[in-house]
Amino acid sequence: MLINYSFQTLRQSLIFIVVFLQTLQKLVECLPERPQMVGFMVDFESAMWKALGEVFPRVWCEGVRVSPHTSRVAENTRARAANSL
């Protein structure tokens, strides 16, 4: 079951990367000139971080990275805190 979960997660991540990448590339194509980006503030979506790095390779990204593991840790922490009340 763990292997299936990991494969499914990887597949979904790759799909999101492709979607974000195509969207960003199309956005840049529609602009009259290539934007002079300095950086991005992006939270939660690692696929967006990767797509931004592909379209704007010299631009920094900053924000909160959340993975399925850190999400589960946060959920477990909240559940333990609620149970301790």
ABEGO torsion letter per residue (X at the ends): XAAAAAAAAAAAAAAAAAAAAAAAAAAAAABABBBBBABBBBBGBAAAAAAAAAABAABBBBEBBBBAAAAAAAAAAAAAAAAAX
